Amino acid sequence: MKNLVVALIALGIVSCSSRESNQSNTNTEKRTESEVPAGMVYIPGGTFTMGSEDREANPTEGPEFAVELSGFYMDVHEVTNAEFQVFVEATGYKTIAERPIDWEEMKKQLPAGMEKPADSVLSPGSLIFSPQPNIANLNDYSQWWAWLIGSDWRHPYGPDSDITGKENHPVVHIAHEDAKAYAQWAGKRLPTEAEWEYASRGGMHQSFAWGEELTPEGQFLANFFQGTFPGENTIEDGFEKTAPVKSYAPNAYGLYDMIGNVWEWTGDWYRPDSHFQNKQKAITVCRNPTGPESSYDPQEPKVPKRVIKGGSYLCSDQYCSNYRPSARMATAIDSGQEHLGFRCVQDVIN
């Protein structure tokens, strides 16, 4: 069981051209800049500096390079439990966390020779935050993530939990396939990493979406972890887990919770050298980049991963301080976790 948990936890060439076909949505309704869809805001096109070479930045956030984007629409907030429930009731969709685990598919991502666990272990479930006592080594995240059968978007903290009273919280335990299915149903798509970062910055280039201080004058502007990670959360911002959407002020584009609350999927495959490759290919500016053509993470080369952005309520200044717009992480496309959700975008077609 322990090996399975660790395995589940563990669970290239850059293009600067038009959006990849697997990210496009042929059913996207044609709208102009003046026809903003309900629940979305218009993000004007423009040029910005993507990535970061600041001292706090992870090496995969650099180098910085110039990006030019066309205008697009973006969901004002993360997709909520209520919104996702409408989708499920309309389509009968089952998320990956609700489906039996396919061992033949899973073992392709695992070391050769690993024995198949008992069928009872390969039951539907997902990853929940469950820190062990007296954690000293923050490099071993298996000490605070646990595979729990019966965890899914309807049961975010295990089979005995539910989303009653959390209808306005972001939906979680969402794998990439789930997010993409919702987006296609809604006539939208997932944002590229560049679109997400550009929108998150709100027209500025600062350490945080609102300035250079995480908590200016002691004010909390996003839902993240306070205290000693992972076992002592002082909950100074008022939320131990997810917060209802729109709990904090929006950024300059009118977007809520682009930082903290839950991680958000993008459509881009992950490579640690994506920014380097983009900068090499772009002569002066990279126009509407769509990310690598395939996934590669040298730490887990067999596991296909996509980029997630924004950090979550588990991000701390002691560990995973990814509440910066430039921060980027890689997550296995079949992974669902209690702090992973998404929002959508839509093209402007004149």
C-alpha positions in Angstrom: 0.0 0.0 0.0 2.8 2.4 0.9 4.5 1.9 -2.5 1.2 2.5 -4.3 0.7 5.8 -2.4 4.1 7.0 -3.3 3.7 5.9 -6.9 0.3 7.7 -7.1 1.9 10.9 -5.6 4.7 10.7 -8.1 2.3 10.1 -10.6 9.5 18.8 -26.4 9.9 20.9 -28.6 8.5 24.4 -27.9 6.0 25.9 -30.3 5.6 29.7 -30.7 2.9 29.3 -33.3 -0.9 28.9 -33.3 -2.6 26.9 -30.6 -2.3 23.1 -30.9 -5.3 21.2 -32.2 -5.7 19.3 -28.9 -6.2 22.5 -27.1 -8.6 24.0 -29.6 -12.3 23.7 -29.3 -14.2 23.6 -32.7 -17.4 24.3 -30.9 -16.2 27.6 -29.5 -18.9 30.2 -30.2 -17.6 33.2 -32.2 -17.6 36.3 -30.1 -16.1 39.7 -30.5 -14.3 41.9 -27.9 -17.6 43.7 -27.1 -19.6 40.5 -26.5 -18.2 39.3 -23.2 -19.7 35.9 -22.2 -21.4 35.7 -18.8 -19.1 34.9 -15.9 -16.0 35.9 -17.9 -13.9 39.0 -18.4 -12.1 40.3 -21.5 -8.3 40.1 -21.2 -6.9 42.6 -23.8 -4.0 41.4 -26.0 -0.6 42.8 -25.4 3.1 42.0 -24.8 4.6 41.0 -21.4 7.7 39.5 -19.9 7.0 35.9 -19.1 8.9 34.0 -16.4 11.1 35.2 -13.7 14.8 35.4 -12.9 14.3 36.7 -9.4 16.1 35.3 -6.4 12.9 33.6 -5.2 12.2 32.0 -8.5 12.6 28.3 -9.3 15.1 27.6 -12.1 12.2 26.3 -14.3 10.7 29.8 -14.2 13.5 31.3 -16.3 14.8 32.7 -18.4 12.5 35.6 -18.9 11.3 36.2 -22.4 8.9 38.5 -24.3 5.5 37.2 -25.2 2.8 38.7 -27.3 -0.8 37.5 -26.9 -4.0 38.0 -28.6 -7.0 39.1 -26.5 -9.2 36.4 -24.9 -11.9 35.9 -22.4 -11.2 34.2 -19.0 -13.5 32.9 -16.3 -13.8 35.4 -13.5 -13.2 32.7 -10.9 -12.3 29.1 -10.6 -15.0 26.6 -11.7 -17.1 25.9 -8.6 -18.7 22.7 -7.3 -22.1 24.0 -8.3 -20.9 24.7 -11.9 -19.2 21.4 -12.2 -22.4 19.6 -10.9 -24.4 21.2 -13.6 -22.0 19.7 -16.1 -22.1 16.3 -14.5 -25.9 16.2 -14.4 -26.1 17.3 -18.0 -23.6 14.7 -19.3 -23.4 11.9 -16.8 -19.6 12.5 -16.8 -17.4 10.6 -14.2 -14.1 12.0 -13.2 -11.0 10.0 -13.2 -11.1 9.9 -9.4 -14.5 8.1 -9.6 -13.3 5.4 -12.1 -11.7 2.1 -11.2 -7.9 2.3 -11.6 -6.5 0.6 -14.8 -3.4 -1.2 -13.6 -2.2 -1.9 -17.1 -2.1 1.9 -17.7 -0.7 2.7 -14.3 2.3 0.3 -14.5 3.5 2.0 -17.6 4.5 4.9 -15.4 6.1 2.8 -12.7 9.5 1.0 -12.3 9.6 -2.3 -14.1 8.8 -5.3 -12.0 6.5 -3.6 -9.5 3.9 -6.1 -8.3 0.2 -5.4 -8.8 -1.5 -4.5 -5.5 -4.7 -6.2 -4.4 -7.8 -5.3 -6.4 -9.3 -3.7 -3.3 -6.5 -1.2 -3.3 -7.1 -0.3 -6.9 -10.5 1.2 -6.1 -11.5 4.7 -7.1 -10.0 7.5 -5.0 -7.7 10.5 -4.9 -5.0 12.2 -2.9 -5.8 14.1 0.3 -3.7 16.3 2.5 -3.0 14.2 5.7 0.3 15.2 7.3 2.1 12.8 9.6 3.3 14.0 13.0 6.8 15.3 13.5 7.8 15.9 9.9 11.4 17.1 9.6 12.2 16.5 6.0 10.2 18.7 3.7 11.6 17.0 0.6 9.5 13.9 1.2 6.0 14.9 0.3 4.7 11.4 0.9 4.6 12.4 4.5 1.6 14.7 4.0 -0.2 13.2 1.0 -2.3 10.1 1.4 -4.2 8.0 -1.2 -7.8 7.7 0.1 -10.4 5.5 -1.6 -13.6 7.3 -2.0 -12.1 10.8 -2.4 -13.4 12.7 -5.4 -15.0 16.0 -6.3 -18.2 15.1 -4.4 -16.2 13.9 -1.4 -13.2 16.2 -1.2 -11.8 15.0 2.1 -12.8 11.3 1.9 -16.0 9.2 1.6 -17.5 10.7 4.8 -17.2 14.3 3.5 -19.4 16.1 0.9 -19.8 19.5 -0.7 -22.9 20.6 1.1 -22.4 24.3 1.9 -19.4 24.4 -0.4 -21.3 24.9 -3.6 -19.4 28.2 -4.2 -16.0 26.7 -3.5 -13.7 25.6 -6.3 -14.2 22.1 -7.5 -11.2 19.9 -6.7 -9.9 16.4 -7.3 -10.0 17.3 -11.0 -7.6 15.6 -13.4 -6.6 17.3 -16.7 -9.0 15.1 -18.7 -11.8 16.2 -16.4 -11.0 19.9 -16.8 -10.8 19.6 -20.5 -14.1 17.7 -20.7 -15.9 20.5 -18.8 -14.3 23.2 -20.9 -15.4 21.5 -24.2 -18.9 21.1 -22.8 -19.0 24.8 -21.9 -17.7 25.9 -25.3 -14.4 27.0 -23.9 -10.9 25.6 -23.4 -8.1 25.5 -20.9 -5.7 28.5 -20.9 -2.2 28.2 -22.2 0.5 28.8 -19.6 1.3 32.2 -21.2 -2.4 33.3 -21.1 -2.7 32.2 -17.5 0.4 34.1 -16.4 -0.4 37.2 -18.4 -3.9 37.3 -16.9 -2.6 36.7 -13.4 -0.2 39.6 -13.5 -3.0 42.0 -14.2 -0.9 44.2 -16.4 2.0 44.4 -13.9 5.4 42.7 -13.6 5.9 42.3 -9.8 6.7 39.5 -7.4 3.1 39.0 -6.5 0.0 39.8 -8.5 -0.6 42.9 -6.3 2.9 44.1 -5.6 6.2 43.2 -4.0 4.9 42.2 -0.5 3.0 38.9 0.2 0.9 40.5 2.9 1.1 44.3 2.6 0.4 46.0 6.0 -0.6 42.6 7.3 -3.4 42.2 4.8 -4.1 38.7 3.3 -4.8 39.0 -0.4 -5.0 35.3 -1.2 -5.7 32.0 0.4 -2.4 30.3 1.4 -0.8 28.4 4.3 0.2 30.2 7.5 2.1 28.7 10.3 4.6 25.8 10.3 4.1 23.6 7.2 2.7 21.0 7.0 1.4 20.3 10.5 0.6 23.6 12.1 -1.8 25.8 10.1 -2.6 29.0 12.1 -5.4 29.9 9.6 -4.7 33.6 10.0 -6.4 34.2 6.6 -9.6 32.5 7.9 -9.5 29.5 5.7 -8.0 26.1 6.6 -8.9 24.5 3.2 -10.5 26.1 0.1 -12.2 29.5 0.3 -15.4 30.4 -1.5 -14.6 32.1 -4.8 -14.4 35.9 -4.7 -13.3 35.8 -1.0 -10.5 38.2 -1.9 -10.3 41.3 -4.1 -9.9 40.8 -7.8 -6.8 41.8 -9.8 -6.7 44.7 -12.2 -8.4 42.5 -14.9 -11.2 41.6 -12.6 -10.1 38.1 -12.0 -10.4 36.4 -8.6 -8.2 33.9 -6.9 -5.5 33.7 -9.6 -3.1 33.2 -6.7 -3.8 30.7 -3.9 -6.9 28.7 -3.1 -6.4 25.9 -5.6 -3.8 25.1 -8.3 -5.2 25.5 -11.8 -4.6 23.4 -14.9 -3.3 24.9 -18.1 -3.3 23.3 -21.6 0.5 23.2 -21.9 2.6 20.1 -21.6 5.4 20.4 -19.0 9.1 20.6 -19.6 11.6 22.2 -17.2 13.3 24.0 -20.1 10.2 25.4 -21.8 11.1 29.0 -21.2 14.7 28.4 -22.5 13.4 26.8 -25.7 10.8 29.6 -26.2 13.5 32.2 -25.8 15.8 30.5 -28.3 13.1 30.1 -30.9 11.7 33.7 -30.6 13.6 36.3 -32.6 12.2 39.2 -30.7 8.9 38.1 -29.2 7.1 34.8 -28.8 3.6 35.2 -30.2 0.7 33.1 -28.6 3.0 30.3 -27.4 1.2 27.0 -26.8 4.0 25.1 -24.9 6.0 22.0 -25.8 4.7 19.4 -28.2 5.2 16.7 -25.6 5.9 16.3 -21.9 9.2 15.6 -20.2 10.1 15.7 -16.6 13.6 14.2 -15.9 12.6 13.3 -12.4 9.7 11.1 -13.8 10.3 10.7 -17.5 7.6 8.1 -18.0 4.8 10.3 -16.5 3.0 12.7 -18.9 2.5 16.0 -17.1 0.9 19.4 -17.8 1.7 22.7 -16.2 -0.4 24.0 -13.3 -0.3 27.5 -12.0 -1.2 29.8 -9.1 -0.4 27.8 -6.0 -3.0 26.7 -3.4 -4.1 27.0 0.2 -1.2 24.7 1.0 1.5 27.0 -0.4 3.8 28.3 2.4 6.8 30.6 2.6 8.6 27.5 4.1 7.6 25.1 1.3 6.1 25.6 -2.2 5.9 29.4 -2.2 4.2 29.3 -5.6 1.8 32.1 -5.0 3.7 34.2 -7.6 2.4 34.6 -11.2 5.6 33.2 -12.7 5.6 30.0 -10.6 4.9 26.8 -12.4 4.6 23.2 -11.4 4.2 19.9 -13.2 1.4 17.4 -12.4 0.6 14.0 -13.9 -2.4 14.4 -16.2 -4.3 11.6 -14.4 -3.7 13.1 -10.9 -6.5 14.5 -8.8 -5.8 16.2 -5.5 -7.8 18.1 -2.9 -6.1 21.4 -3.9 -6.2 21.1 -7.7 -8.9 22.7 -9.9 -9.2 24.9 -13.0 -10.8 27.8 -14.8 -11.5 28.2 -18.6 -10.8 30.7 -21.3 -12.5 31.4 -24.7 -11.2 32.8 -27.9 -12.2 36.2 -29.4 -12.9 35.7 -33.0 -13.6 38.9 -35.0 
